[in-house]
Amino acid sequence: MKRSAITPKLRFSEFLEDWKAVTVGDFFDLTDKAEKAETFEKDKLLTVRLHANGVVKNEKTTLTGGANYFKRNAGQFIFSKIDLLNGAFGIVPDELDSFASSSDVPAFSFGTNQSPLFFLNWLKSSYQRIDVERTGTSSTLKRVSPEAFLAVEISAPTKAEQQKIAECLSTLDERIDAESQKLDALKAHKKGLMQQLFPREGETLPRLRFPEFQDAPEWEETTIGAIGRFYYGKSAPKWSLAADAPTPCVRYGELYTTFDAVITKTYSRTNIDPSNLRFSKGGEILVPRVGEKPEDFGKCCCFLPLAGIAIGEMISVFETDQSPLFYTYYFRNLYRQFAKVVEGQNVKNLYYTELEPLPIYKPTNLLEQQRIAACLSSLDDLIAAQSDQIEVLKTHKKGLMQQLFPSPAEGAA
């Protein structure tokens, strides 16, 4: 028996009519049949990107025509039978009109009395809670059948209310996109600035110096080992971590996944006896010793201004009497040179004995080091603030969607 419609917690005041119980299939014109794509160019196959809710071109090149490929039209809804419940769905954009997709990525045309953006936003808010059976012989490649998906029961308002909800969420999406573009611009500006503020490989001077240092002496040639000393972190393995453990620590994997250039707070704690740990004094540079991609080692160097933090094994710790924050950014700018001395096949290693002889050029005036570090640090602060603003907007949208759409589970019979 079909369940009754459920009205959401939040509605626009001008709409009073109850929502109706419908199915996913009611949003589509199921009489619209797809045309088979007997032949097509190899770069004109559609797929859907997981989690991003977006339609993209498939980058695969092993493509042929045949009975299992069909032409798709702009404005159609497509989804992955395998990964629908992981967020692989979207609407075909105008620029991908007449591309093809396989039978594993079916498409449906919306009915004239439905709002495509309303449906897409409903699905974004609900896909992980949809109760739809997956069938198949493989545990990893079970598929959602189009028939099962089309039979999913939901609640829906009139088209006018659908459009109002879609417009509200689209406005938020536009704001998020605009703020994301600002973030990308800040990151691009910082990247370009770093290329100007530090000497490029094979050069002895940066291409940009602050006005107060225009007449200062040229940068001095030296090596990484000559400006400080390295040692390795110690212990703090994964099995020793616990939320209520007594000792805050930094582990090498977090240099890749958690921290930016400056570590302002820690997220892990270890139960290892303090006598078997190595603690920061505050002001160290942390360089990952183990990784997968050679160019990531230098990019993930981090400055640790906090004292009393246990530094885990697989981290090379660098101390200098000069400006450690300046050298943190400098090391990040040297990622290509760091990559050249990475060793290993599947698991890559960067031993600090290979870093010590690397030639670098340094300002002889400590104030110039500090000026460069302060400039880049202020940019990082702007980037962090911009990232936080985007997350606030995304959280606001998520909460709004939970209010504007009832959960499929709420309408269960």
C-alpha positions as CSV (number, residue, x, y, z in Angstrom):
1,M,0.0,0.0,0.0
2,K,1.3,3.4,-1.0
3,R,2.2,5.5,2.0
4,S,0.7,9.0,2.6
5,A,2.5,12.1,1.7
6,I,4.7,13.8,4.2
7,T,5.0,17.6,4.4
8,P,8.5,19.1,5.1
9,K,9.2,21.0,8.3
10,L,9.9,24.3,6.4
11,R,7.7,25.8,3.7
12,F,7.4,29.1,1.9
13,S,4.4,31.0,3.3
14,E,2.6,31.3,-0.1
15,F,2.2,27.6,-0.5
16,L,-0.6,25.9,1.5
17,E,-1.5,22.9,-0.6
18,D,-0.5,19.5,0.8
19,W,2.3,17.6,-0.7
20,K,1.3,14.5,-2.6
21,A,2.6,10.9,-2.5
22,V,4.3,10.1,-5.8
23,T,7.0,7.9,-7.1
24,V,10.3,8.8,-8.7
25,G,8.9,7.6,-12.0
26,D,6.2,10.3,-11.8
27,F,8.9,12.9,-12.4
28,F,9.8,11.5,-15.9
29,D,8.2,11.0,-19.3
30,L,8.7,7.3,-19.5
31,T,7.3,7.2,-23.1
32,D,10.5,9.0,-24.3
33,K,12.7,6.2,-25.7
34,A,16.4,6.5,-26.1
35,E,18.0,6.2,-29.5
36,K,20.8,3.6,-29.8
37,A,24.3,4.9,-30.5
38,E,25.6,2.5,-33.0
39,T,28.8,4.5,-33.5
40,F,30.3,7.5,-31.7
41,E,33.7,9.2,-31.1
42,K,35.8,7.8,-28.3
43,D,35.6,11.1,-26.3
44,K,31.8,11.4,-26.3
45,L,30.8,8.9,-23.6
46,L,29.0,10.2,-20.5
47,T,29.5,9.0,-17.0
48,V,28.7,10.5,-13.6
49,R,31.1,11.5,-10.9
50,L,30.8,10.0,-7.4
51,H,29.8,12.4,-4.6
52,A,30.0,15.5,-6.8
53,N,26.5,14.9,-8.3
54,G,27.8,15.9,-11.7
55,V,27.9,14.6,-15.3
56,V,31.3,14.4,-16.8
57,K,32.9,13.0,-19.9
58,N,34.4,9.5,-19.5
59,E,38.2,9.6,-19.9
60,K,38.4,6.0,-21.0
61,T,39.5,5.3,-24.6
62,T,38.2,1.7,-25.0
63,L,34.9,2.7,-26.5
64,T,32.9,1.2,-29.3
65,G,29.3,1.5,-30.6
66,G,26.7,-1.2,-30.0
67,A,23.4,-2.3,-28.5
68,N,24.4,-1.2,-25.0
69,Y,25.1,2.5,-25.8
70,F,22.4,5.2,-26.2
71,K,22.4,8.8,-27.1
72,R,21.6,11.3,-24.3
73,N,20.0,14.7,-24.5
74,A,20.8,17.9,-22.6
75,G,18.5,18.2,-19.6
76,Q,18.1,14.5,-19.0
77,F,18.7,12.9,-15.7
78,I,21.3,10.1,-15.7
79,F,22.6,7.9,-12.9
80,S,25.0,5.0,-12.3
81,K,23.3,1.7,-11.6
82,I,26.4,0.7,-9.6
83,D,27.0,3.9,-7.6
84,L,23.6,5.8,-7.4
85,L,23.5,5.3,-3.7
86,N,27.0,6.8,-3.4
87,G,25.9,10.0,-5.1
88,A,26.7,9.2,-8.8
89,F,23.9,11.1,-10.6
90,G,23.3,14.3,-12.4
91,I,21.6,16.3,-15.2
92,V,23.2,16.3,-18.7
93,P,24.5,19.8,-19.4
94,D,24.0,21.6,-22.7
95,E,27.6,21.1,-23.8
96,L,27.3,17.4,-23.6
97,D,24.1,17.1,-25.6
98,S,24.0,14.1,-28.0
99,F,26.8,12.3,-26.1
100,A,26.3,8.6,-25.3
101,S,26.2,6.5,-22.2
102,S,26.1,2.8,-21.6
103,S,23.1,0.8,-20.3
104,D,24.8,1.0,-16.8
105,V,24.2,4.8,-16.9
106,P,20.5,5.1,-17.9
107,A,18.8,8.4,-18.7
108,F,15.3,9.7,-18.2
109,S,13.6,12.9,-19.6
110,F,11.7,15.0,-17.1
111,G,8.0,15.5,-17.5
112,T,6.7,19.0,-18.3
113,N,5.0,19.4,-15.0
114,Q,8.1,18.7,-12.9
115,S,11.2,20.8,-11.9
116,P,14.5,19.0,-12.7
117,L,16.4,21.0,-10.1
118,F,13.8,20.2,-7.4
119,F,14.3,16.5,-8.1
120,L,18.0,16.8,-8.2
121,N,18.2,18.6,-4.9
122,W,15.7,16.1,-3.4
123,L,18.0,13.3,-4.5
124,K,21.1,15.0,-3.2
125,S,19.5,15.3,0.2
126,S,18.1,11.7,0.3
127,Y,20.2,9.3,-1.8
128,Q,22.0,7.7,1.1
129,R,18.6,7.0,2.8
130,I,16.7,5.7,-0.2
131,D,15.5,2.2,0.4
132,V,16.1,0.5,-3.0
133,E,17.2,-3.0,-3.6
134,R,20.5,-3.7,-5.3
135,T,20.7,-6.9,-7.3
136,G,23.5,-8.9,-8.9
137,T,25.9,-11.8,-8.3
138,S,28.9,-9.7,-7.3
139,S,29.0,-8.2,-3.8
140,T,31.0,-5.2,-5.1
141,L,29.1,-4.5,-8.3
142,K,25.5,-5.0,-7.4
143,R,23.3,-2.7,-9.4
144,V,20.2,-0.6,-8.8
145,S,17.7,-1.4,-11.5
146,P,16.0,1.6,-13.1
147,E,12.6,-0.1,-12.4
148,A,13.4,-0.3,-8.6
149,F,14.6,3.3,-8.6
150,L,11.5,4.6,-10.5
151,A,9.3,2.8,-8.0
152,V,10.8,4.6,-4.9
153,E,8.0,6.6,-3.2
154,I,8.5,10.2,-2.2
155,S,6.4,13.3,-1.4
156,A,6.3,16.2,-3.9
157,P,4.5,19.6,-4.0
158,T,3.1,21.5,-7.0
159,K,5.5,22.5,-9.8
160,A,5.3,26.2,-8.5
161,E,6.5,25.1,-5.1
162,Q,9.1,22.8,-6.6
163,Q,10.5,25.8,-8.6
164,K,10.5,28.0,-5.5
165,I,12.6,25.5,-3.5
166,A,14.9,24.9,-6.5
167,E,15.5,28.7,-6.9
168,C,16.2,29.0,-3.2
169,L,18.8,26.3,-3.2
170,S,20.2,27.5,-6.6
171,T,20.9,30.9,-5.1
172,L,22.9,29.2,-2.3
173,D,24.7,27.1,-4.9
174,E,25.6,30.3,-6.8
175,R,27.0,31.9,-3.6
176,I,29.0,28.7,-2.8
177,D,30.4,28.7,-6.4
178,A,31.3,32.4,-6.2
179,E,33.1,31.9,-2.8
180,S,34.8,28.8,-4.2
181,Q,36.1,30.8,-7.1
182,K,37.5,33.4,-4.7
183,L,39.2,30.6,-2.8
184,D,40.7,29.3,-6.1
185,A,41.9,32.8,-6.9
186,L,43.6,33.1,-3.5
187,K,45.3,29.8,-3.9
188,A,46.5,30.7,-7.4
189,H,47.8,34.0,-6.2
190,K,49.7,32.4,-3.4
191,K,51.2,29.8,-5.8
192,G,52.3,32.5,-8.2
193,L,53.7,34.6,-5.4
194,M,55.8,31.8,-4.0
195,Q,57.3,31.3,-7.5
196,Q,58.3,35.0,-7.4
197,L,59.5,35.2,-3.7
198,F,61.9,32.3,-3.9
199,P,64.7,31.6,-6.4
200,R,63.7,29.2,-9.1
201,E,65.7,26.2,-9.8
202,G,69.0,27.3,-11.4
203,E,68.6,30.9,-10.3
204,T,70.3,32.6,-7.4
205,L,67.8,35.4,-6.6
206,P,64.0,35.7,-6.4
207,R,62.3,37.6,-9.1
208,L,60.4,39.7,-6.6
209,R,61.7,41.4,-3.5
210,F,59.9,43.7,-1.1
211,P,60.8,47.4,-1.6
212,E,62.7,47.7,1.7
213,F,65.1,45.0,0.6
214,Q,65.7,46.1,-3.0
215,D,69.1,47.4,-2.1
216,A,69.9,44.6,0.3
217,P,72.8,42.1,-0.5
218,E,72.1,39.3,-2.8
219,W,70.9,36.0,-1.4
220,E,73.7,33.8,-0.1
221,E,74.3,30.3,-1.4
222,T,74.2,27.5,1.2
223,T,72.7,24.1,1.8
224,I,69.8,22.9,3.9
225,G,72.1,21.1,6.2
226,A,74.1,24.3,6.9
227,I,71.2,26.3,8.1
228,G,69.9,23.8,10.7
229,R,69.8,20.2,11.8
230,F,67.6,17.2,11.3
231,Y,66.5,14.3,13.5
232,Y,63.7,11.7,13.3
233,G,60.4,11.6,15.3
234,K,59.8,8.6,17.5
235,S,57.0,6.0,18.1
236,A,53.3,7.0,18.4
237,P,52.0,4.2,16.1
238,K,48.4,3.9,15.1
239,W,47.5,1.3,17.6
240,S,48.5,3.6,20.5
241,L,46.0,6.3,19.5
242,A,42.9,7.0,21.6
243,A,40.7,10.0,22.2
244,D,41.4,10.0,25.9
245,A,45.1,9.3,25.6
246,P,47.2,11.7,27.6
247,T,49.8,12.9,25.0
248,P,49.0,15.0,22.0
249,C,50.9,14.0,18.9
250,V,51.4,14.5,15.2
251,R,51.7,11.5,12.9
252,Y,53.2,11.5,9.4
253,G,50.0,10.7,7.6
254,E,48.4,13.9,9.0
255,L,51.0,16.0,7.2
256,Y,49.4,14.8,4.0
257,T,45.8,14.8,5.0
258,T,45.1,17.2,7.9
259,F,47.5,20.1,8.2
260,D,48.3,23.1,6.0
261,A,51.7,24.9,6.2
262,V,51.2,25.8,9.9
263,I,50.0,23.3,12.5
264,T,47.7,25.4,14.8
265,K,46.2,22.5,16.7
266,T,46.6,18.7,16.9
267,Y,44.0,16.0,16.4
268,S,45.7,12.8,17.7
269,R,46.7,11.5,21.1
270,T,48.9,8.6,22.0
271,N,49.2,6.2,25.0
272,I,52.9,5.6,24.5
273,D,55.0,6.2,27.6
274,P,56.4,9.7,27.3
275,S,60.0,8.4,27.8
276,N,59.6,6.6,24.5
277,L,58.5,9.8,22.6
278,R,60.2,12.8,21.1
279,F,58.6,16.1,21.9
280,S,58.6,19.5,20.1
281,K,60.2,22.6,21.6
282,G,58.0,24.8,19.4
283,G,59.3,26.1,16.0
284,E,60.2,22.9,14.2
285,I,59.6,22.0,10.6
286,L,58.1,18.6,10.0
287,V,58.9,16.7,6.7
288,P,57.2,13.4,5.9
289,R,59.7,10.6,5.6
290,V,57.4,8.1,3.9
291,G,54.8,8.6,1.1
292,E,53.5,7.5,-2.2
293,K,54.2,10.4,-4.7
294,P,57.7,12.0,-4.7
295,E,56.4,15.5,-5.3
296,D,54.1,15.4,-2.3
297,F,56.9,15.2,0.3
298,G,58.0,18.8,-0.1
299,K,54.5,20.1,-0.6
300,C,53.5,18.7,2.8
301,C,56.2,20.2,5.0
302,C,54.6,21.8,8.1
303,F,55.7,24.3,10.7
304,L,55.0,23.3,14.3
305,P,55.0,26.3,16.6
306,L,53.5,24.3,19.5
307,A,55.7,23.0,22.3
308,G,55.2,19.6,24.0
309,I,53.8,17.8,21.0
310,A,55.0,14.2,20.4
311,I,56.3,13.9,16.9
312,G,55.7,10.5,15.5
313,E,58.0,8.2,13.6
314,M,58.4,8.5,9.9
315,I,58.7,12.3,10.3
316,S,62.0,14.2,9.7
317,V,62.2,17.1,12.2
318,F,64.2,20.2,11.1
319,E,65.4,22.9,13.6
320,T,67.0,26.2,12.6
321,D,68.0,29.3,14.4
322,Q,66.8,31.4,11.5
323,S,63.1,31.8,10.5
324,P,61.5,28.3,10.5
325,L,58.3,29.6,9.0
326,F,60.3,31.1,6.1
327,Y,62.0,27.8,5.5
328,T,58.7,25.9,5.7
329,Y,57.5,27.8,2.7
330,Y,60.8,27.6,1.0
331,F,60.8,23.8,1.4
332,R,57.3,23.6,0.0
333,N,58.6,25.6,-3.0
334,L,61.4,23.1,-3.4
335,Y,59.1,20.1,-3.8
336,R,60.6,19.2,-7.2
337,Q,64.1,19.2,-5.8
338,F,62.9,17.1,-2.8
339,A,61.3,14.7,-5.3
340,K,64.6,14.0,-7.0
341,V,66.1,12.5,-3.9
342,V,63.1,10.3,-2.9
343,E,64.0,6.6,-2.9
344,G,61.9,3.4,-3.2
345,Q,59.4,1.8,-5.5
346,N,56.0,1.1,-4.0
347,V,56.7,2.9,-0.7
348,K,58.7,6.0,-1.2
349,N,61.3,7.2,1.4
350,L,62.9,10.6,1.9
351,Y,65.9,10.4,4.2
352,Y,67.1,13.7,5.6
353,T,70.7,12.7,4.8
354,E,69.6,13.3,1.1
355,L,68.1,16.7,1.9
356,E,71.1,18.1,3.8
357,P,73.3,18.6,0.8
358,L,70.6,20.3,-1.4
359,P,71.7,23.8,-2.4
360,I,69.5,26.7,-1.6
361,Y,69.9,30.5,-1.5
362,K,68.9,32.5,1.6
363,P,68.5,36.2,2.5
364,T,71.4,37.3,4.7
365,N,69.0,39.6,6.5
366,L,66.7,37.7,8.9
367,L,64.1,40.5,8.6
368,E,63.7,39.7,4.9
369,Q,63.1,36.0,5.8
370,Q,60.5,37.1,8.3
371,R,58.9,39.5,5.9
372,I,58.4,36.8,3.3
373,A,57.0,34.4,5.9
374,A,54.6,37.0,7.2
375,C,53.3,37.7,3.7
376,L,52.7,34.1,2.9
377,S,51.3,33.4,6.3
378,S,48.7,36.2,6.0
379,L,47.7,34.7,2.6
380,D,47.2,31.3,4.3
381,D,45.0,33.0,6.9
382,L,42.9,34.5,4.2
383,I,42.7,31.1,2.5
384,A,41.7,29.4,5.7
385,A,39.0,32.0,6.4
386,Q,37.6,31.6,2.9
387,S,37.6,27.8,3.3
388,D,35.7,28.2,6.6
389,Q,33.2,30.5,5.0
390,I,32.5,28.0,2.2
391,E,32.0,25.2,4.8
392,V,29.6,27.4,6.8
393,L,27.6,27.9,3.6
394,K,27.6,24.2,2.8
395,T,26.5,23.3,6.3
396,H,23.7,25.9,6.1
397,K,22.6,24.4,2.7
398,K,22.6,20.9,4.2
399,G,20.5,21.9,7.1
400,L,18.1,23.8,4.9
401,M,17.7,20.8,2.6
402,Q,16.8,18.7,5.6
403,Q,14.1,21.2,6.4
404,L,12.8,21.6,2.9
405,F,12.6,17.9,2.0
406,P,11.1,15.2,4.1
407,S,13.1,12.1,4.5
408,P,12.0,9.0,2.5
409,A,12.0,7.1,5.7
410,E,9.5,9.4,7.2
411,G,6.9,8.3,4.7
412,A,7.3,4.6,5.1
413,A,4.1,2.7,5.4
